[in-house]
Amino acid sequence: MVEAPTHIIRAALEPDLYRDIEIPSDRSLYDLAAAIVRAYAFDLDHAFGFFPKLAGHIYDAEPRYELFADMGEGDGSLSVRNTTVAQAFPRVRKAMTFLFDYGDEWRFRVEVLAMGKREPRKRYPRVVASVGKAPPQYPDFGEED
């Protein structure tokens, strides 16, 4: 039996704050989003999207993949539930912006570092590297630094 390939993807909030995640290539972008959010100890409680533009006004970039498309409100966006990681990220070094929470606008730079091979008895998706302390999803604005 041939094991499915995997993608090793870096999800970075800053150059020195990132999580490297290994995920089977046939999993959906929804699964990747959930893995990124979980790797940062956030709750998956907001809409999100993947955009091919890395800076500036990302919303009109195409192709874009948004949860809104799965809710019938996509306005030209493609589905995150029906698009695989391999379809959206076909090669090493392919990068996109993962926008989580359109209000707070958590912007992650998501880039394929390498392709891997799924190993028996390993649970996926899995965090293979963690650098930097994740910020709180909902900072307490009443606290002083």
N, C-alpha and C positions, 0 to 999 in steps of 0.2 A: 504494500500500500504506500503510495507517495503522499508524504505530508505536504500540507498547504504551505506556500511561502508566507513569510511575514514581512512587515514593514517595521523598521526601527525609526521612530519619528521623535524629533526634538520639539517640545512645546515650550517656548521661552517667553517670559514676560520681560526680561532684560537679558543682556548677554551673559551675566553671571547669576541668573536666576532661571533655571530650567528643569524640566523633567524629560527624560528619554523613555519612551514607551514602545514596547514591542507588541504589535497587534497583528493577527492574521490578516492577510491582504484581502480576503474575501468578506471581511466584516464591513458593516456600514459606517458611513460618516457619523451617524448617530452614536454608534458604539465608540468611535474614536473620541467624539465630543465628551461622552460620559467618562471615558478613561482619563482624559485631560483634566476634567473638572474634579474627578475623584483624586487624581494625583496631587492636586493642589488643596485637597481637603475642603473643596467648595461643595455646595449643594446644587444639584442639577434642577434648579427651580426657575430658570429664565430661558427665553428664546435665544437662539444662537445661529451663527452662519459661518461658512467658510468662503473667503473671498480671495481671488488670485492677486489682487493688488496689495502690496505690503505697507504702503504709507498713504497719507492724505485721505481724500474722499474715496473710500473703498466700495461704497454702496452701488455704484453703477458699473463695477467691473464684472466681466463675464468670462467664463461661466461662473456663476455664484450658486452656492448650495445653502439653503436656509430651511430651518424648521417650519417657517411660515408656509413653504410650498407643500409640506405634508398636511397642513391645516387648511389648504385651499385658498391661501392668501399670498401666494408666492410672488406675484407681479414679475414674472420672468425668471424666477429662481428655480433651481432644480431641487429635487428631493434629497434630504440627508438620510432618509430611511432606505431609499432604493438605489443609492449610489454607494458603490464599494470604495474602500480605501484605495485599491489598485486603480480604479477608474479615475478618481480625483487626483491621485498622486502616482502617475505612471512611471516615474523614474527617480533615481537618486538625485538629490539637490532640488527637487521640485518643492517650492515653498508657497504658502498661503497665509493669510491672516485668518485666525480663528477668533471671531468676535463673540464673546459670551456676555449676555445681559446688555441689551441695547440702551438701557438707562445708565448704568455705571461704566459701560464700554470697557470691559476687560479685553484687551487686545493681545493675543498670543501670536508670536511668529511660529508657524508650524512648518517644519522642513524634514524631508526624508533624508536620514543620515546613511542608511544602508538597507539592503534587503537581507532577510534571514531565512531560516528554515525552521518550521514548527517542530518542537521536540516533544516526544511522548511524555506524558505525566507532568507537563508544565501547564500552569493555568495562564490563560490569556484573556484580555490584554494584561500586560505586566509592566511595572516600572523597572527599568534596568539601570537607571542613573538618576540621582536627585541632587541638584546643586542649588544652594541658597535656601533661605527660610521663606516659605510661602507667606504672603501677606494675608490678613484676615479678609474673608469675602465681604464682610460688613464691618468696616472699621468703626470704632467707637469715637465719634467726632467730639465727644465731651472730654476725652482724655488729652492731657498735654504731653508733648514729647519731652 
